[in-house]
Amino acid sequence: MIIINLILFLIFLAVSIKAADYSIKHASKIAKSLKFPEFIVSFFVIAIISCLPEAIISIISAFNHIPELGLGTLLGSNVADLTLVFGIVALTSFNGIKVKSKILRNNLFYLILLVFPLLLGLDGKFSRLDGLILIILGLIFFYRTYEESKKFHKKFKDGKREPILKSFILLVLGVGILIFCSQLTVNYAKNLVIETKIPEILVGITLIAFGTCLPELIFSIKAVKSNHDELALGDILGTVITDATIILGLVALISPFSYNINNIYILGGGMFLAGICVITFMNSDKTISKIEGLLLILLYVFFIILESLITNVL
């Protein structure tokens, strides 16, 4: 069974990587056809599609009256995106992740949005009003990002325009295949873990994180290696902000909930700290370097250990 699980794991991982290549190709075509910067296409299209798995889990959990599961899924995956995914992408890149856009380097509003789930959740509950506030803030951020991108980015030069509808359908198809195969990759990796008896702490640090972030990870690694750094940045940052505002807001609107206050301290605080680190690194030499990527990975390991210790104590 180990051999079968290993073969299937490698097959679906290979398909995921190919789907990422496919998605990058058509995202770039859409950007050229619309004369939009690649970051905007990734931020608005790829990121929203990428966050669908955790969004679906969270919304279903809200309808089933267990919205706390959604809170853990959304904020936990955001911590992994901002630390583990950015870190691995930076380490596997040639010279780090290049940050060309001024809107990415200087946008403190991003940090303000990341702290709002923490502030609104300090009373140990998320009300429908809290949810509405988060949704409105998320929509404002998307609109503001689009408007500022028109000032800061250079448009593509006129050239051969690709059929936009065809490219969009193929992009959605590519990202859909990436998400589906990523989930199967994680399932077979889980089987390998069970059969090889890998320690639980390693499972927590690696498998669980990959389970929520593998689509963003594969897409971003391929994007950076293909010299499309802004596609990677748009995917990760767009996914994080969508989860932290619009999706969490929808969960609260559907089913207001209370929770252990320590959860928001750990998850919300970890997400905000990770956001500070990423924005700071973006402003340093206009690059998230390999060393900074390593620091982000270590921050994720620290977060997992701290979360485990506090959970065991409580």
Rosetta silent file (secondary structure, phi, psi, omega in degrees, C-alpha in Angstrom):
SEQUENCE: MIIINLILFLIFLAVSIKAADYSIKHASKIAKSLKFPEFIVSFFVIAIISCLPEAIISIISAFNHIPELGLGTLLGSNVADLTLVFGIVALTSFNGIKVKSKILRNNLFYLILLVFPLLLGLDGKFSRLDGLILIILGLIFFYRTYEESKKFHKKFKDGKREPILKSFILLVLGVGILIFCSQLTVNYAKNLVIETKIPEILVGITLIAFGTCLPELIFSIKAVKSNHDELALGDILGTVITDATIILGLVALISPFSYNINNIYILGGGMFLAGICVITFMNSDKTISKIEGLLLILLYVFFIILESLITNVL
SCORE:     score description
SCORE:     0.000 S_00000001
   1 L     0.000  -31.680  179.871    0.000    0.000    0.000 S_00000001
   2 H   -61.472  -43.071 -178.958    2.893    2.363    0.669 S_00000001
   3 H   -63.558  -43.589 -179.441    4.052    2.039   -2.948 S_00000001
   4 H   -62.933  -46.255  179.275    0.532    2.649   -4.310 S_00000001
   5 H   -62.642  -38.412  179.767    0.010    5.706   -2.101 S_00000001
   6 H   -65.911  -43.961  179.915    3.430    7.049   -3.077 S_00000001
   7 H   -63.001  -46.159  179.805    2.744    6.605   -6.804 S_00000001
   8 H   -65.610  -37.376  176.409   -0.677    8.274   -6.561 S_00000001
   9 H   -59.036  -47.363 -178.486    0.805   11.061   -4.444 S_00000001
  10 H   -67.611  -37.061  179.656    3.452   11.763   -7.100 S_00000001
  11 H   -63.363  -50.657 -177.431    0.925   11.561   -9.954 S_00000001
  12 H   -70.658  -29.207  174.644   -1.485   14.085   -8.450 S_00000001
  13 H   -65.922  -42.157  179.137    1.388   16.323   -7.375 S_00000001
  14 H   -64.219  -41.366  178.153    2.662   16.330  -10.976 S_00000001
  15 H   -64.667  -38.453  178.183   -0.828   17.146  -12.308 S_00000001
  16 H   -61.148  -43.419 -179.781   -1.106   19.966   -9.745 S_00000001
  17 H   -64.776  -41.567  178.507    2.177   21.447  -10.934 S_00000001
  18 H   -65.291  -39.262  178.393    1.078   21.201  -14.574 S_00000001
  19 H   -64.424  -34.661  176.975   -2.251   22.849  -13.709 S_00000001
  20 H   -64.613  -43.842  176.045   -0.333   25.683  -12.052 S_00000001
  21 H   -57.345  -45.125 -179.266    1.676   26.202  -15.263 S_00000001
  22 H   -61.370  -43.879 -178.971   -1.573   26.233  -17.222 S_00000001
  23 H   -65.635  -42.317  179.217   -3.159   28.773  -14.856 S_00000001
  24 H   -60.855  -43.811 -179.333   -0.143   31.090  -14.992 S_00000001
  25 H   -58.129  -47.545 -175.842   -0.183   31.032  -18.794 S_00000001
  26 H   -80.006  -27.060  173.473   -3.835   32.055  -19.053 S_00000001
  27 H   -64.401  -40.389  178.219   -3.662   34.570  -16.193 S_00000001
  28 H   -65.412  -38.172  178.489   -0.883   36.305  -18.104 S_00000001
  29 H   -65.037  -40.719  178.609   -2.993   36.262  -21.282 S_00000001
  30 H   -63.411  -42.892  179.513   -5.939   37.841  -19.464 S_00000001
  31 H   -58.886  -43.646 -179.257   -3.670   40.552  -18.072 S_00000001
  32 H   -69.410  -39.595 -179.057   -2.395   41.375  -21.554 S_00000001
  33 H   -65.138  -41.012 -178.618   -5.862   41.283  -23.129 S_00000001
  34 H   -89.548   -5.558 -175.593   -7.348   43.637  -20.539 S_00000001
  35 L    59.412   34.952  174.996   -4.142   45.668  -20.227 S_00000001
  36 L   -99.579  151.894  171.069   -4.234   45.020  -16.480 S_00000001
  37 L   -64.932  150.748 -178.648   -1.142   44.340  -14.361 S_00000001
  38 H   -60.058  -35.472 -179.304   -0.655   40.654  -13.543 S_00000001
  39 H   -57.118  -42.104 -177.148   -1.007   41.388   -9.825 S_00000001
  40 H   -66.293  -43.701  178.266   -4.593   42.616  -10.310 S_00000001
  41 H   -60.878  -44.089 -179.952   -5.651   39.543  -12.308 S_00000001
  42 H   -67.015  -43.303 -176.349   -4.123   37.274   -9.678 S_00000001
  43 H   -65.036  -40.117 -174.363   -5.497   39.288   -6.734 S_00000001
  44 H   -91.660  -32.489 -173.601   -9.067   39.416   -8.046 S_00000001
  45 H  -103.333  -61.471 -174.651   -9.441   36.150   -9.968 S_00000001
  46 H   -64.296  -42.842 -178.047   -6.935   33.494   -8.912 S_00000001
  47 H   -62.621  -42.705 -178.944   -6.988   34.385   -5.211 S_00000001
  48 H   -64.991  -39.337  177.397  -10.781   34.274   -5.000 S_00000001
  49 H   -67.792  -40.212 -177.297  -10.839   30.870   -6.716 S_00000001
  50 H   -63.687  -31.079 -176.778   -7.979   29.627   -4.504 S_00000001
  51 L   -85.513    1.414 -177.967   -9.814   30.466   -1.286 S_00000001
  52 H   -59.669  -42.046 -179.040  -12.904   28.462   -2.297 S_00000001
  53 H   -56.990  -52.490 -179.895  -11.960   25.260   -0.362 S_00000001
  54 H   -69.768  -29.641  177.826  -11.660   26.972    3.029 S_00000001
  55 H   -65.493  -44.764  179.725  -14.566   29.275    2.158 S_00000001
  56 H   -63.632  -45.271  178.413  -16.854   26.321    1.441 S_00000001
  57 H   -58.231  -45.258 -175.963  -15.749   24.515    4.623 S_00000001
  58 H   -68.307  -42.494 -179.102  -16.315   27.644    6.708 S_00000001
  59 H   -68.994  -40.456  176.843  -19.724   28.533    5.249 S_00000001
  60 H   -63.239  -40.057  178.522  -20.974   24.935    5.556 S_00000001
  61 H   -63.126  -34.401  177.965  -19.768   24.875    9.169 S_00000001
  62 H   -67.262  -43.599  177.917  -21.770   28.053    9.801 S_00000001
  63 H   -64.512  -28.758  179.309  -24.953   26.504    8.367 S_00000001
  64 L   -90.637   10.550  176.438  -24.318   23.439   10.559 S_00000001
  65 L    63.631   32.373  171.117  -23.998   25.675   13.648 S_00000001
  66 L  -129.907   57.246 -175.355  -20.289   24.996   14.187 S_00000001
  67 H   -65.798  -17.811  177.150  -18.860   28.318   12.939 S_00000001
  68 H   -59.446  -32.600  176.943  -15.851   27.999   15.277 S_00000001
  69 H   -61.576  -40.099  177.983  -14.514   25.459   12.777 S_00000001
  70 H   -63.938  -40.350  178.605  -14.694   28.156   10.120 S_00000001
  71 H   -59.623  -47.403  179.672  -12.783   30.597   12.321 S_00000001
  72 H   -64.744  -40.201 -179.895   -9.949   28.121   12.817 S_00000001
  73 H   -64.328  -47.232 -175.368   -9.872   27.158    9.139 S_00000001
  74 H   -68.908  -53.774 -176.230   -9.797   30.732    7.830 S_00000001
  75 H   -72.806  -35.116  177.910   -7.351   32.351   10.241 S_00000001
  76 H   -64.296  -42.893  178.780   -5.164   29.249   10.552 S_00000001
  77 H   -68.013  -31.042  177.220   -4.746   28.953    6.787 S_00000001
  78 H   -65.659  -41.211  176.848   -3.961   32.682    6.630 S_00000001
  79 H   -60.352  -43.844  179.580   -1.097   32.264    9.096 S_00000001
  80 H   -64.454  -40.397  178.575    0.248   29.412    6.964 S_00000001
  81 H   -61.476  -46.413 -174.788   -0.087   31.476    3.752 S_00000001
  82 H   -74.415  -22.367 -177.883    1.755   34.485    5.181 S_00000001
  83 H  -110.837  -65.761 -174.573    4.570   32.464    6.754 S_00000001
  84 H   -64.787  -49.049 -176.764    4.982   28.962    5.360 S_00000001
  85 H   -67.047  -50.881  177.415    3.921   29.655    1.762 S_00000001
  86 H   -57.861  -40.538 -178.221    5.778   32.959    1.407 S_00000001
  87 H   -63.955  -47.835 -179.197    8.795   31.366    3.095 S_00000001
  88 H   -66.037  -41.439  179.216    8.959   28.297    0.860 S_00000001
  89 H   -61.298  -43.258  179.093    8.361   30.346   -2.295 S_00000001
  90 H   -64.321  -42.286 -178.524   11.194   32.730   -1.339 S_00000001
  91 H   -67.381  -34.039 -177.683   13.572   29.852   -0.529 S_00000001
  92 H   -89.314   -2.193  179.536   12.866   28.019   -3.796 S_00000001
  93 L   -81.018  171.651  178.720   13.167   31.164   -5.940 S_00000001
  94 L   -75.138  -50.497 -177.811   16.314   32.277   -7.754 S_00000001
  95 L  -136.904   39.254 -178.671   16.797   35.593   -5.961 S_00000001
  96 L    84.322  178.862  179.494   13.807   35.939   -3.655 S_00000001
  97 E   -94.112  116.661 -177.551   10.340   37.284   -4.479 S_00000001
  98 E   -79.063  132.399  179.360   10.603   40.610   -6.297 S_00000001
  99 L  -110.706   96.857 -175.063    8.133   43.311   -5.210 S_00000001
 100 L   -89.352  -27.202 -172.111    7.831   45.723   -8.137 S_00000001
 101 L   -84.951  132.496  176.343    4.536   47.394   -7.312 S_00000001
 102 H   -64.608  -33.410 -178.606    4.382   50.465   -5.071 S_00000001
 103 H   -64.562  -29.810  178.115    0.885   49.478   -3.990 S_00000001
 104 H   -77.306  -38.342 -175.863    2.308   46.251   -2.529 S_00000001
 105 H   -76.069  -30.393 -169.282    5.209   47.884   -0.733 S_00000001
 106 H  -111.457    5.579 -171.633    3.344   50.810    0.790 S_00000001
 107 L   -85.656   89.445  177.373   -0.141   49.510    1.558 S_00000001
 108 L   -72.977  -18.723  178.291   -0.563   49.833    5.334 S_00000001
 109 H   -60.571  -29.070  177.536   -4.318   49.422    4.842 S_00000001
 110 H   -59.867  -45.613  178.993   -3.583   45.713    4.380 S_00000001
 111 H   -66.131  -37.325  179.082   -2.279   45.522    7.956 S_00000001
 112 H   -60.882  -41.797  179.411   -5.253   47.495    9.238 S_00000001
 113 H   -66.728  -36.574 -179.225   -7.604   44.925    7.724 S_00000001
 114 H   -67.834  -26.869 -179.329   -5.638   42.029    9.223 S_00000001
 115 H   -84.077  -16.844 -176.626   -5.974   43.483   12.726 S_00000001
 116 H   -64.098  -42.620  175.711   -9.756   43.970   12.450 S_00000001
 117 H   -58.602  -35.508  177.934  -10.714   40.293   13.047 S_00000001
 118 H   -66.300  -47.001 -177.928   -8.543   40.452   16.176 S_00000001
 119 H   -66.481  -45.265 -178.795  -10.125   43.694   17.423 S_00000001
 120 H   -68.357  -23.989 -176.908  -13.714   42.677   16.652 S_00000001
 121 L   -95.352    4.348 -177.523  -13.176   39.298   18.279 S_00000001
 122 L   -67.915  -17.055  177.926  -11.746   40.504   21.594 S_00000001
 123 L   -88.887    5.507  176.437  -15.185   40.201   23.214 S_00000001
 124 L    80.491   16.736  178.811  -15.211   36.460   22.498 S_00000001
 125 E  -157.518  156.402  172.484  -17.883   36.553   19.810 S_00000001
 126 E  -118.856  115.617  179.665  -18.599   37.562   16.223 S_00000001
 127 L   -90.965  173.967  176.059  -21.997   39.198   15.718 S_00000001
 128 H   -64.850  -33.930  176.753  -23.816   39.868   12.458 S_00000001
 129 H   -64.045  -42.526  176.118  -22.737   43.502   12.768 S_00000001
 130 H   -58.833  -43.972  179.608  -19.110   42.361   13.059 S_00000001
 131 H   -61.753  -42.746  179.279  -19.601   40.226    9.965 S_00000001
 132 H   -63.909  -40.562  178.214  -21.102   43.113    8.017 S_00000001
 133 H   -60.984  -44.732 -179.303  -18.198   45.382    9.017 S_00000001
 134 H   -63.602  -42.559  179.816  -15.657   42.800    7.805 S_00000001
 135 H   -63.169  -45.661  179.871  -17.437   42.330    4.468 S_00000001
 136 H   -62.174  -43.235  178.969  -17.646   46.087    3.847 S_00000001
 137 H   -62.406  -41.139  178.624  -13.966   46.544    4.743 S_00000001
 138 H   -62.563  -44.178  179.181  -12.991   43.724    2.390 S_00000001
 139 H   -65.198  -39.424  176.907  -14.966   45.218   -0.501 S_00000001
 140 H   -61.520  -41.666 -179.168  -13.477   48.664    0.174 S_00000001
 141 H   -64.261  -43.372  178.854   -9.992   47.163    0.095 S_00000001
 142 H   -61.892  -44.106  179.404  -10.597   45.410   -3.228 S_00000001
 143 H   -63.698  -44.284 -178.995  -11.975   48.610   -4.759 S_00000001
 144 H   -64.082  -40.175  178.682   -9.101   50.684   -3.353 S_00000001
 145 H   -62.249  -43.544  178.964   -6.528   48.192   -4.634 S_00000001
 146 H   -63.064  -45.616 -178.517   -8.016   48.320   -8.122 S_00000001
 147 H   -64.881  -42.892 -178.855   -8.112   52.129   -8.181 S_00000001
 148 H   -70.324  -30.386  179.861   -4.545   52.519   -6.889 S_00000001
 149 H   -62.916  -31.180 -179.712   -3.235   49.934   -9.329 S_00000001
 150 H   -69.437  -23.630  178.865   -4.277   52.197  -12.210 S_00000001
 151 H   -87.691  -36.507 -170.485   -2.020   54.948  -10.824 S_00000001
 152 H   -92.869  -23.916 -173.494    1.016   52.882   -9.869 S_00000001
 153 L  -102.124  146.001  172.493    1.289   50.268  -12.620 S_00000001
 154 L   -83.850  136.978  178.762    2.328   50.615  -16.218 S_00000001
 155 L   -78.934  159.102  176.589   -0.132   49.105  -18.662 S_00000001
 156 L   -68.707  148.227  175.949    0.874   46.511  -21.229 S_00000001
 157 L   -70.947  153.979  178.443    1.781   47.772  -24.660 S_00000001
 158 L   -61.592  141.126  178.962   -0.679   47.155  -27.440 S_00000001
 159 L  -167.577 -162.020  179.512   -0.208   43.838  -29.095 S_00000001
 160 L   -68.306  122.640 -177.906   -2.107   40.743  -30.082 S_00000001
 161 L   -93.822  128.876  179.452   -5.106   40.437  -27.757 S_00000001
 162 L   -78.672  150.523  174.855   -6.106   36.951  -26.669 S_00000001
 163 L   -59.262  114.145 -170.462   -9.804   35.930  -26.659 S_00000001
 164 H   -67.138  -41.674 -177.575  -10.698   37.003  -23.128 S_00000001
 165 H   -64.632  -43.408  179.414  -13.624   34.627  -22.516 S_00000001
 166 H   -62.019  -45.678 -179.485  -11.659   31.588  -23.641 S_00000001
 167 H   -64.178  -38.694 -179.531   -8.675   32.522  -21.476 S_00000001
 168 H   -65.448  -44.773  179.172  -10.913   33.176  -18.459 S_00000001
 169 H   -61.991  -43.187 -179.811  -12.669   29.798  -18.781 S_00000001
 170 H   -68.068  -33.261  176.215   -9.337   28.013  -19.168 S_00000001
 171 H   -65.115  -47.868  179.106   -7.932   29.898  -16.156 S_00000001
 172 H   -60.797  -41.270  178.370  -10.873   28.863  -13.965 S_00000001
 173 H   -62.599  -44.351 -179.499  -10.524   25.290  -15.251 S_00000001
 174 H   -62.915  -44.686  179.532   -6.793   25.269  -14.517 S_00000001
 175 H   -68.264  -36.462  177.412   -7.190   26.590  -10.971 S_00000001
 176 H   -61.853  -44.838  177.218  -10.076   24.169  -10.369 S_00000001
 177 H   -63.470  -39.834  178.532   -7.917   21.220  -11.420 S_00000001
 178 H   -59.572  -46.843 -179.531   -5.103   22.569   -9.242 S_00000001
 179 H   -64.763  -45.538 -178.187   -7.371   22.711   -6.167 S_00000001
 180 H   -62.274  -48.962 -178.565   -8.891   19.266   -6.826 S_00000001
 181 H   -69.524  -30.269  176.593   -5.565   17.529   -7.413 S_00000001
 182 H   -64.254  -40.496  178.461   -4.001   19.327   -4.452 S_00000001
 183 H   -64.611  -40.808  177.504   -6.673   17.863   -2.177 S_00000001
 184 H   -66.722  -36.959  176.722   -6.005   14.374   -3.553 S_00000001
 185 H   -59.488  -44.575  179.430   -2.268   14.948   -3.102 S_00000001
 186 H   -65.221  -40.439  179.922   -2.856   15.752    0.564 S_00000001
 187 H   -59.955  -44.962 -179.365   -5.102   12.702    1.013 S_00000001
 188 H   -74.087  -29.192  173.429   -2.444   10.334   -0.292 S_00000001
 189 H   -65.127  -39.224  177.954    0.241   12.131    1.704 S_00000001
 190 H   -61.703  -42.046  177.656   -1.914   11.548    4.788 S_00000001
 191 H   -61.311  -40.509  178.152   -2.065    7.831    3.975 S_00000001
 192 H   -63.423  -39.993  179.630    1.725    7.766    3.685 S_00000001
 193 H   -61.872  -44.549 -179.428    2.047    9.494    7.053 S_00000001
 194 H   -63.127  -43.254 -176.090   -0.210    6.918    8.720 S_00000001
 195 H   -73.113  -31.630 -178.654    1.644    3.979    7.184 S_00000001
 196 H   -94.039   -3.137  175.993    5.137    5.308    7.931 S_00000001
 197 L    56.983   47.863  175.897    4.186    6.462   11.485 S_00000001
 198 L   -69.452  139.780 -179.222    5.643    9.970   11.169 S_00000001
 199 L   -54.088  144.817 -176.149    5.515   11.879   14.529 S_00000001
 200 H   -60.211  -35.773 -177.854    2.354   13.926   15.082 S_00000001
 201 H   -62.296  -36.189  178.041    4.252   17.201   15.550 S_00000001
 202 H   -70.434  -34.205  176.800    5.659   16.867   12.031 S_00000001
 203 H   -62.670  -44.016 -179.355    2.181   16.141   10.716 S_00000001
 204 H   -63.252  -40.012 -176.362    0.904   19.326   12.323 S_00000001
 205 H   -75.776  -33.228 -173.754    3.708   21.453   10.935 S_00000001
 206 H  -106.341  -62.516 -169.952    3.665   20.051    7.403 S_00000001
 207 H   -64.320  -46.912 -178.115    0.595   18.087    6.335 S_00000001
 208 H   -62.539  -41.269  179.435   -2.120   20.253    7.888 S_00000001
 209 H   -64.536  -45.528  179.500   -0.513   23.403    6.501 S_00000001
 210 H   -63.945  -32.124 -178.768   -0.134   21.922    3.030 S_00000001
 211 H   -60.103  -35.308 -179.186   -3.738   20.732    3.178 S_00000001
 212 H   -94.308  -22.542 -169.573   -5.058   24.295    3.256 S_00000001
 213 H  -120.155    3.077 -175.341   -2.354   26.074    1.265 S_00000001
 214 H   -59.178  -41.419  178.257   -1.056   23.643   -1.355 S_00000001
 215 H   -58.051  -47.171  178.604   -2.842   25.328   -4.317 S_00000001
 216 H   -63.553  -38.456 -177.622   -1.339   28.740   -3.437 S_00000001
 217 H   -64.443  -51.505 -178.603    2.046   27.147   -2.750 S_00000001
 218 H   -63.376  -47.161 -179.593    2.330   25.279   -6.055 S_00000001
 219 H   -58.961  -44.917 -175.010    0.947   28.182   -8.090 S_00000001
 220 H   -69.866  -39.163  177.492    3.264   30.721   -6.421 S_00000001
 221 H   -60.997  -47.299 -179.904    6.418   28.609   -6.765 S_00000001
 222 H   -65.725  -37.902 -179.431    5.761   28.114  -10.473 S_00000001
 223 H   -63.776  -45.720 -178.880    4.850   31.786  -10.946 S_00000001
 224 H   -66.740  -41.248  179.127    8.073   33.053   -9.349 S_00000001
 225 H   -67.020  -22.635  177.810   10.218   30.558  -11.258 S_00000001
 226 L   -93.568   10.856  179.927    8.522   31.758  -14.475 S_00000001
 227 L    65.795   32.464  174.759    9.380   35.373  -13.599 S_00000001
 228 L  -117.461   57.988 -174.834    5.756   36.203  -12.791 S_00000001
 229 H   -57.267  -36.137 -175.415    6.374   37.258   -9.184 S_00000001
 230 H   -71.740  -23.411  172.357    3.327   39.524   -9.055 S_00000001
 231 H   -65.435  -41.235  178.810    1.020   36.616   -9.874 S_00000001
 232 H   -64.763  -46.837 -179.410    2.352   34.873   -6.756 S_00000001
 233 H   -61.743  -43.340 -179.594    1.989   37.975   -4.588 S_00000001
 234 H   -64.604  -39.988  179.940   -1.536   38.635   -5.806 S_00000001
 235 H   -62.982  -52.017 -176.088   -2.634   35.045   -5.197 S_00000001
 236 H   -66.564  -51.764 -176.829   -1.325   34.826   -1.618 S_00000001
 237 H   -66.170  -37.734  178.499   -2.266   38.329   -0.459 S_00000001
 238 H   -66.202  -40.510  177.449   -5.654   38.208   -2.165 S_00000001
 239 H   -62.357  -44.852 -178.502   -6.486   34.847   -0.577 S_00000001
 240 H   -62.059  -47.976 -175.857   -5.507   36.082    2.888 S_00000001
 241 H   -69.894  -33.623  177.226   -7.526   39.295    2.732 S_00000001
 242 H   -65.525  -44.801  178.991  -10.589   37.519    1.280 S_00000001
 243 H   -63.611  -43.708 -173.342  -10.545   34.914    4.058 S_00000001
 244 H   -74.104  -19.929 -176.945   -9.953   37.456    6.847 S_00000001
 245 H  -118.347  -71.386 -171.804  -12.727   39.834    5.796 S_00000001
 246 H   -66.188  -48.559 -176.727  -15.371   38.705    3.307 S_00000001
 247 H   -70.245  -45.486  176.816  -15.490   34.970    4.102 S_00000001
 248 H   -61.524  -37.586  177.071  -15.209   35.392    7.883 S_00000001
 249 H   -62.901  -41.463  177.698  -17.846   38.118    7.619 S_00000001
 250 H   -63.135  -40.711  178.198  -20.200   35.773    5.745 S_00000001
 251 H   -59.295  -45.265  179.913  -19.728   33.100    8.423 S_00000001
 252 H   -67.203  -36.691  177.628  -20.696   35.615   11.139 S_00000001
 253 H   -64.717  -41.362 -178.683  -23.692   36.851    9.107 S_00000001
 254 H   -70.042  -45.500 -176.014  -24.983   33.315    8.626 S_00000001
 255 L  -147.573   91.583  176.328  -24.405   32.173   12.204 S_00000001
 256 L   -55.129  142.620 -173.771  -23.149   34.610   14.890 S_00000001
 257 E  -147.227  158.231  174.074  -20.978   32.679   17.333 S_00000001
 258 E  -112.022  162.794 -176.726  -18.984   32.758   20.556 S_00000001
 259 L  -161.280  169.614  175.609  -15.660   31.014   21.183 S_00000001
 260 L   -65.132  123.167 -174.848  -12.758   30.618   23.575 S_00000001
 261 H   -58.780  -26.344  179.736  -11.082   34.042   23.647 S_00000001
 262 H   -64.233  -26.725  179.328   -7.645   32.379   23.521 S_00000001
 263 H   -62.330  -42.614 -178.720   -8.412   31.249   19.962 S_00000001
 264 H   -73.007  -31.754  175.901   -8.539   34.819   18.667 S_00000001
 265 H   -61.893  -46.088 -176.556   -5.395   35.731   20.609 S_00000001
 266 H   -72.912  -54.923 -174.901   -3.471   32.880   18.985 S_00000001
 267 H   -72.463  -50.169 -179.726   -4.969   32.885   15.477 S_00000001
 268 H   -66.084  -43.199  178.302   -5.713   36.591   15.076 S_00000001
 269 H   -64.658  -40.645  178.378   -2.491   37.662   16.761 S_00000001
 270 H   -64.287  -40.595  178.721   -0.459   35.193   14.705 S_00000001
 271 H   -64.427  -43.502 -178.833   -2.036   36.406   11.467 S_00000001
 272 H   -66.897  -42.880  178.130   -1.380   40.060   12.303 S_00000001
 273 H   -61.610  -43.162  178.346    2.238   39.398   13.347 S_00000001
 274 H   -62.876  -39.400  178.101    2.833   37.433   10.144 S_00000001
 275 H   -62.930  -41.308  177.276    1.321   40.296    8.139 S_00000001
 276 H   -59.986  -44.620 -179.449    3.668   42.805    9.789 S_00000001
 277 H   -62.275  -45.868 -178.150    6.662   40.624    8.910 S_00000001
 278 H   -63.436  -46.876  179.784    5.612   40.202    5.269 S_00000001
 279 H   -63.249  -39.902  178.177    4.921   43.920    4.727 S_00000001
 280 H   -62.405  -45.378  179.871    8.227   44.809    6.426 S_00000001
 281 H   -64.911  -35.484  178.398   10.152   42.368    4.234 S_00000001
 282 H   -62.670  -32.057 -179.123    8.419   43.736    1.122 S_00000001
 283 L   -83.576   -7.894 -179.804    9.746   47.178    1.966 S_00000001
 284 L   -94.507  108.652  177.703   13.308   45.901    2.405 S_00000001
 285 L    60.497   20.144  177.837   15.178   46.075   -0.908 S_00000001
 286 L    56.115   30.378 -177.092   11.892   45.529   -2.802 S_00000001
 287 E  -152.100  141.755  166.165   12.370   41.777   -2.306 S_00000001
 288 E   -93.443  103.235 -172.083   11.402   39.001    0.091 S_00000001
 289 L   -76.237  172.819  177.930   14.850   37.392    0.268 S_00000001
 290 H   -63.380  -40.651  178.890   15.771   33.777    0.968 S_00000001
 291 H   -63.550  -43.378  178.072   16.875   34.671    4.508 S_00000001
 292 H   -65.012  -34.888  175.667   13.574   36.453    5.133 S_00000001
 293 H   -62.690  -41.766  177.475   11.775   33.415    3.720 S_00000001
 294 H   -62.688  -40.992  178.450   13.593   31.203    6.224 S_00000001
 295 H   -62.532  -38.078  178.566   12.582   33.548    9.047 S_00000001
 296 H   -65.696  -39.600  177.673    8.935   33.296    7.954 S_00000001
 297 H   -64.566  -42.916  177.830    9.103   29.489    8.025 S_00000001
 298 H   -62.836  -35.647  177.092   10.638   29.577   11.517 S_00000001
 299 H   -63.778  -38.413  178.295    7.839   31.928   12.590 S_00000001
 300 H   -66.370  -42.847  178.014    5.302   29.355   11.403 S_00000001
 301 H   -60.149  -43.521  177.617    7.048   26.571   13.331 S_00000001
 302 H   -60.366  -41.923  179.850    7.025   28.787   16.439 S_00000001
 303 H   -61.750  -44.675 -179.487    3.309   29.461   15.911 S_00000001
 304 H   -63.602  -44.589  179.822    2.507   25.738   15.656 S_00000001
 305 H   -63.377  -45.310  179.569    4.520   24.908   18.788 S_00000001
 306 H   -62.159  -43.348  179.699    2.931   27.767   20.747 S_00000001
 307 H   -62.058  -41.368  179.599   -0.549   26.769   19.613 S_00000001
 308 H   -64.938  -43.421 -179.358    0.079   23.148   20.650 S_00000001
 309 H   -63.743  -46.814 -178.754    1.407   24.151   24.071 S_00000001
 310 H   -66.061  -39.748  179.022   -1.477   26.521   24.826 S_00000001
 311 H   -62.788  -41.376  179.835   -4.060   24.015   23.583 S_00000001
 312 H   -67.008  -37.474  179.804   -2.613   21.291   25.820 S_00000001
 313 H   -67.581  -41.810 -177.868   -2.563   23.601   28.835 S_00000001
 314 L   -81.257    0.000    0.000   -6.155   24.705   28.266 S_00000001
